[in-house]
Amino acid sequence: ERERERRGGMKKGGGVMRVDEVRNSFNSVLSRIHQIEERYDARQSELRRKAMEVEAVQSSTADVMEVKRRYESEIDRQRQQIEGFRSTLDHLVSHLQAMKKAKKKP
């Protein structure tokens, strides 16, 4: 049996594995490892692509939010301006009404 081990390989479950069986088993495991590596690489590429898509969406969202903030700021500024105009108009109307009343009285 020692001679067979020396010539043919290692014991497996009480029997002797021949060199070609060991080689085939090793190649099968190696092939499986390569398949797993290829799937892992493909998955990593997909995740990188999705990460870039997410970054693009986040960037676009940030741009949109900045435009929204600018519009809101401009709307607030115009609202304050309108309030100022309204206040001035109210003052002018009351002044005109007072002048009108003063004219009617002799």
Wavefront OBJ file of the C-alpha trace (Angstrom):
o trace
v 0.000 0.000 0.000
v 2.895 2.359 0.703
v 4.139 1.757 -2.820
v 0.706 2.639 -4.205
v 0.641 5.843 -2.117
v 4.110 6.746 -3.381
v 3.086 6.161 -6.991
v -0.495 7.274 -6.892
v -1.236 9.871 -4.310
v -3.127 10.074 -1.078
v -5.720 8.082 0.796
v -9.385 8.995 0.434
v -11.927 7.277 2.616
v -9.736 4.257 3.157
v -8.827 3.959 -0.562
v -6.013 5.433 -2.555
v -6.529 8.407 -4.875
v -4.521 8.281 -8.036
v -2.572 11.308 -9.215
v -4.976 11.964 -12.108
v -7.936 11.841 -9.697
v -6.197 14.341 -7.417
v -5.370 16.525 -10.439
v -8.979 16.354 -11.695
v -10.328 17.180 -8.253
v -7.870 20.080 -7.906
v -8.746 21.392 -11.390
v -12.444 21.134 -10.584
v -11.967 23.148 -7.395
v -9.770 25.647 -9.256
v -12.405 26.008 -11.990
v -15.069 26.616 -9.367
v -12.886 29.274 -7.698
v -12.440 31.018 -11.067
v -16.214 30.994 -11.643
v -16.773 32.515 -8.214
v -14.084 35.160 -8.882
v -15.691 36.052 -12.226
v -19.115 36.424 -10.607
v -17.558 38.502 -7.820
v -15.808 40.774 -10.356
v -19.030 41.171 -12.366
v -20.943 42.001 -9.180
v -18.291 44.541 -8.143
v -18.526 46.194 -11.570
v -22.312 46.336 -11.278
v -22.076 47.833 -7.790
v -19.556 50.442 -9.013
v -21.894 51.339 -11.894
v -24.858 51.663 -9.525
v -22.774 53.765 -7.118
v -21.955 56.138 -9.986
v -25.666 56.335 -10.880
v -26.514 57.133 -7.261
v -23.809 59.829 -7.181
v -25.212 61.350 -10.375
v -28.738 61.371 -8.929
v -27.475 62.856 -5.663
v -25.590 65.529 -7.591
v -28.667 66.325 -9.693
v -30.805 66.414 -6.576
v -28.352 68.813 -4.925
v -28.459 71.022 -8.040
v -32.255 71.005 -8.038
v -32.347 71.800 -4.316
v -29.948 74.723 -4.855
v -32.151 76.109 -7.650
v -35.201 75.633 -5.397
v -33.470 77.531 -2.558
v -32.582 80.364 -4.947
v -36.175 80.596 -6.231
v -37.572 80.521 -2.699
v -35.145 83.249 -1.685
v -36.148 85.360 -4.690
v -39.849 84.762 -3.976
v -39.340 85.885 -0.351
v -37.496 89.003 -1.525
v -40.288 89.843 -3.963
v -42.924 89.149 -1.287
v -41.198 91.631 1.045
v -41.017 94.151 -1.795
v -44.734 93.729 -2.508
v -45.504 94.187 1.204
v -43.455 97.404 1.101
v -45.367 98.622 -1.966
v -48.681 97.715 -0.325
v -47.739 99.615 2.828
v -46.705 102.661 0.741
v -49.962 102.471 -1.238
v -52.031 102.232 1.958
v -50.205 105.292 3.304
v -50.803 107.209 0.037
v -54.495 106.239 -0.079
v -55.061 107.405 3.486
v -53.157 110.626 2.745
v -55.295 111.202 -0.394
v -58.505 110.497 1.553
v -57.435 112.995 4.225
v -56.710 115.603 1.541
v -60.108 114.884 -0.062
v -61.899 115.355 3.282
v -59.931 118.566 3.916
v -60.996 119.949 0.508
v -64.689 119.279 1.170
v -64.636 121.218 4.442
v -64.721 125.018 3.892
l 1 2 3 4 5 6 7 8 9 10 11 12 13 14 15 16 17 18 19 20 21 22 23 24 25 26 27 28 29 30 31 32 33 34 35 36 37 38 39 40 41 42 43 44 45 46 47 48 49 50 51 52 53 54 55 56 57 58 59 60 61 62 63 64 65 66 67 68 69 70 71 72 73 74 75 76 77 78 79 80 81 82 83 84 85 86 87 88 89 90 91 92 93 94 95 96 97 98 99 100 101 102 103 104 105 106
